[in-house]
Amino acid sequence: MWHLRLVKGDSMLPAYRTGQTVLVSNTRKFDVGDVVIVFAEGKEMLKRIVQHENGQVFVLGDNQDQSRDSRHYGWINDRHVVAKVIWPRKNRAL
């Protein structure tokens, strides 16, 4: 199933900006490099998967100076990956 979501915050700049709409899928298939919505610290957050091992993911924001991510709350069980961004797909900014 697909859903529209609104980006909030600056943690994924420049790839995704506050107020931008993204199309997400509830797929259970995701890989390193995918941008996903994770449920952590009691809320949903848009982050990029940088490692995926043993049923867990390590996620970071592209704009790491403005991101609260796995560096702060650790590995996330992959069942807490809520959805995967399918449009627009943007590679990590270099």
VOKEFI-998164 format. One record per atom (N, C-alpha, C): residue number from 1; x, y, z. Coordinates in steps of 0.1 Angstrom, whole numbers. Each point is the difference from the previous one (the first is absolute). Layout:
(site NUM, (X, Y, Z))
...
# end
This chain:
(site 1, (8, -12, 0))
(site 1, (-8, 12, 0))
(site 1, (9, 13, 0))
(site 2, (-4, 10, -7))
(site 2, (7, 12, -1))
(site 2, (-7, 11, 8))
(site 3, (8, 10, 5))
(site 3, (-5, 11, 7))
(site 3, (8, 12, -3))
(site 4, (-5, 12, 2))
(site 4, (7, 12, -1))
(site 4, (4, 5, 14))
(site 5, (12, 4, 1))
(site 5, (5, 5, 13))
(site 5, (6, 14, -2))
(site 6, (0, 8, 10))
(site 6, (6, 14, 0))
(site 6, (13, -1, 8))
(site 7, (10, 5, -6))
(site 7, (14, 1, 6))
(site 7, (-1, 11, 11))
(site 8, (5, -3, 12))
(site 8, (1, 10, 10))
(site 8, (15, 0, 5))
(site 9, (5, 12, 1))
(site 9, (14, 1, 6))
(site 9, (10, 1, -11))
(site 10, (13, 2, 4))
(site 10, (11, 2, -9))
(site 10, (10, -11, 0))
(site 11, (-3, -11, 6))
(site 11, (9, -11, 2))
(site 11, (4, -7, -13))
(site 12, (-8, 2, -11))
(site 12, (3, -7, -13))
(site 12, (4, 10, -11))
(site 13, (3, 12, 4))
(site 13, (4, 10, -10))
(site 13, (14, -5, -6))
(site 14, (3, 3, -12))
(site 14, (-8, 7, -10))
(site 14, (-10, -9, -8))
(site 15, (1, -13, 2))
(site 15, (-9, -10, -8))
(site 15, (-15, 3, 2))
(site 16, (-4, 1, 13))
(site 16, (-14, 2, 3))
(site 16, (-1, 12, 9))
(site 17, (-9, 9, -3))
(site 17, (-2, 13, 8))
(site 17, (-13, 0, 7))
(site 18, (-1, 8, 11))
(site 18, (-12, 2, 7))
(site 18, (-11, 5, -9))
(site 19, (-12, -6, 1))
(site 19, (-11, 3, -8))
(site 19, (-2, -8, -13))
(site 20, (11, -7, -3))
(site 20, (-1, -8, -13))
(site 20, (-8, -13, 3))
(site 21, (-8, -4, -11))
(site 21, (-8, -12, 1))
(site 21, (7, -11, -6))
(site 22, (0, -12, 7))
(site 22, (6, -12, -6))
(site 22, (-10, -11, 0))
(site 23, (2, -9, -10))
(site 23, (-9, -12, -1))
(site 23, (8, -11, 6))
(site 24, (-7, -7, 10))
(site 24, (6, -11, 7))
(site 24, (-8, -13, -2))
(site 25, (7, -11, 1))
(site 25, (-6, -13, -1))
(site 25, (2, -8, 13))
(site 26, (-10, -8, 4))
(site 26, (2, -8, 12))
(site 26, (7, -13, -2))
(site 27, (8, 0, -10))
(site 27, (8, -12, -3))
(site 27, (9, -5, 11))
(site 28, (3, -12, 1))
(site 28, (9, -6, 10))
(site 28, (14, -2, -6))
(site 29, (1, 4, -13))
(site 29, (13, -2, -7))
(site 29, (7, 14, 0))
(site 30, (12, 0, 6))
(site 30, (8, 12, 0))
(site 30, (15, -3, 1))
(site 31, (8, 9, -5))
(site 31, (14, -3, -1))
(site 31, (8, 12, 5))
(site 32, (13, -2, 2))
(site 32, (9, 11, 3))
(site 32, (-1, 11, -11))
(site 33, (-1, 12, 4))
(site 33, (-2, 11, -9))
(site 33, (-14, 5, -1))
(site 34, (-10, -9, 3))
(site 34, (-14, 4, -1))
(site 34, (-4, 10, 11))
(site 35, (-8, 10, -4))
(site 35, (-6, 9, 10))
(site 35, (-13, -5, 5))
(site 36, (-1, -1, 13))
(site 36, (-11, -7, 6))
(site 36, (-6, 9, 11))
(site 37, (-12, -3, 4))
(site 37, (-6, 6, 12))
(site 37, (1, -11, 11))
(site 38, (7, 4, 11))
(site 38, (2, -9, 12))
(site 38, (-8, 6, 12))
(site 39, (-4, -9, 8))
(site 39, (-7, 4, 13))
(site 39, (11, -2, 11))
(site 40, (4, 12, 5))
(site 40, (10, -1, 11))
(site 40, (-3, 12, 9))
(site 41, (4, -2, 13))
(site 41, (-2, 10, 10))
(site 41, (-15, 6, 0))
(site 42, (-9, -9, -3))
(site 42, (-14, 4, 1))
(site 42, (-6, 8, -12))
(site 43, (8, 1, -11))
(site 43, (-5, 7, -11))
(site 43, (6, -6, -13))
(site 44, (-7, 4, -11))
(site 44, (5, -4, -13))
(site 44, (10, 10, -6))
(site 45, (11, -5, -6))
(site 45, (11, 8, -5))
(site 45, (4, -5, -14))
(site 46, (4, 9, -8))
(site 46, (5, -3, -14))
(site 46, (15, -1, 1))
(site 47, (6, -12, -3))
(site 47, (14, -2, 1))
(site 47, (5, -9, -11))
(site 48, (13, -1, -2))
(site 48, (6, -9, -10))
(site 48, (6, -12, 7))
(site 49, (-2, -12, -6))
(site 49, (6, -12, 6))
(site 49, (15, 0, -5))
(site 50, (9, -1, 10))
(site 50, (14, -1, -3))
(site 50, (6, -14, 3))
(site 51, (-7, -7, 8))
(site 51, (4, -14, 3))
(site 51, (-13, -8, 3))
(site 52, (1, -13, -5))
(site 52, (-12, -9, 3))
(site 52, (6, -14, 3))
(site 53, (-1, -4, 12))
(site 53, (6, -12, 5))
(site 53, (-9, -7, 10))
(site 54, (-1, -13, -1))
(site 54, (-7, -9, 10))
(site 54, (-14, 6, 4))
(site 55, (-8, 4, -10))
(site 55, (-14, 5, 3))
(site 55, (0, 13, 7))
(site 56, (11, 8, -1))
(site 56, (1, 14, 5))
(site 56, (5, 9, -10))
(site 57, (-3, 13, 2))
(site 57, (5, 11, -9))
(site 57, (7, 11, 8))
(site 58, (10, 6, -6))
(site 58, (7, 12, 5))
(site 58, (-3, 11, -9))
(site 59, (-7, 10, 4))
(site 59, (-4, 11, -8))
(site 59, (6, 13, 3))
(site 60, (2, 8, -10))
(site 60, (6, 14, 2))
(site 60, (-8, 10, -9))
(site 61, (0, 12, 5))
(site 61, (-5, 11, -8))
(site 61, (11, 4, -10))
(site 62, (-4, 5, -12))
(site 62, (10, 5, -9))
(site 62, (7, 12, 5))
(site 63, (-7, 9, 7))
(site 63, (5, 12, 6))
(site 63, (3, -3, 15))
(site 64, (12, -7, 2))
(site 64, (2, -5, 13))
(site 64, (2, 10, 11))
(site 65, (3, 13, -3))
(site 65, (1, 10, 10))
(site 65, (-14, 3, 6))
(site 66, (-11, -3, -8))
(site 66, (-13, 3, 4))
(site 66, (-9, -12, 3))
(site 67, (7, -12, 1))
(site 67, (-8, -12, 1))
(site 67, (2, -7, 13))
(site 68, (-11, -5, 5))
(site 68, (0, -9, 12))
(site 68, (-3, -14, -6))
(site 69, (9, -9, 1))
(site 69, (-1, -13, -7))
(site 69, (7, -11, 8))
(site 70, (4, -11, -7))
(site 70, (6, -11, 7))
(site 70, (12, 3, 8))
(site 71, (7, 11, -3))
(site 71, (11, 4, 8))
(site 71, (-4, 3, 14))
(site 72, (-13, 4, 2))
(site 72, (-5, 4, 13))
(site 72, (-9, -11, 6))
(site 73, (-8, -8, -8))
(site 73, (-8, -10, 6))
(site 73, (3, -14, -4))
(site 74, (11, -2, -8))
(site 74, (5, -13, -3))
(site 74, (-8, -7, -11))
(site 75, (3, -13, -2))
(site 75, (-6, -8, -10))
(site 75, (-15, -2, 2))
(site 76, (-7, -1, -11))
(site 76, (-15, -1, 1))
(site 76, (-4, -13, -6))
(site 77, (-9, -7, 7))
(site 77, (-5, -13, -5))
(site 77, (-7, 3, -13))
(site 78, (2, -8, -10))
(site 78, (-6, 3, -13))
(site 78, (-15, 0, 0))
(site 79, (-7, -5, 10))
(site 79, (-14, 1, 1))
(site 79, (-5, 14, 3))
(site 80, (10, 9, 4))
(site 80, (-3, 14, 2))
(site 80, (2, 8, -12))
(site 81, (3, -6, -11))
(site 81, (1, 7, -13))
(site 81, (-15, 0, -5))
(site 82, (-5, 12, 0))
(site 82, (-15, 2, -3))
(site 82, (-2, 0, -15))
(site 83, (8, 6, -8))
(site 83, (-2, 1, -14))
(site 83, (13, 4, -7))
(site 84, (0, -2, -13))
(site 84, (12, 4, -8))
(site 84, (-5, 11, -10))
(site 85, (9, 10, -2))
(site 85, (-3, 10, -10))
(site 85, (2, -6, -14))
(site 86, (-10, 1, -8))
(site 86, (1, -5, -14))
(site 86, (0, 11, -10))
(site 87, (-4, 13, 4))
(site 87, (1, 11, -9))
(site 87, (0, 13, 8))
(site 88, (8, 10, -3))
(site 88, (11, -2, -9))
(site 88, (11, -7, 7))
(site 89, (7, -8, -8))
(site 89, (12, -8, 5))
(site 89, (12, 9, -2))
(site 90, (7, 3, 11))
(site 90, (12, 8, -1))
(site 90, (12, -7, 7))
(site 91, (11, 0, -7))
(site 91, (12, -5, 5))
(site 91, (5, 9, 11))
(site 92, (8, -5, 8))
(site 92, (7, 8, 11))
(site 92, (8, 11, -6))
(site 93, (-1, 12, 5))
(site 93, (8, 11, -4))
(site 93, (14, -3, 4))
(site 94, (9, 4, -9))
(site 94, (15, -2, 3))
(site 94, (6, 13, 6))
# end
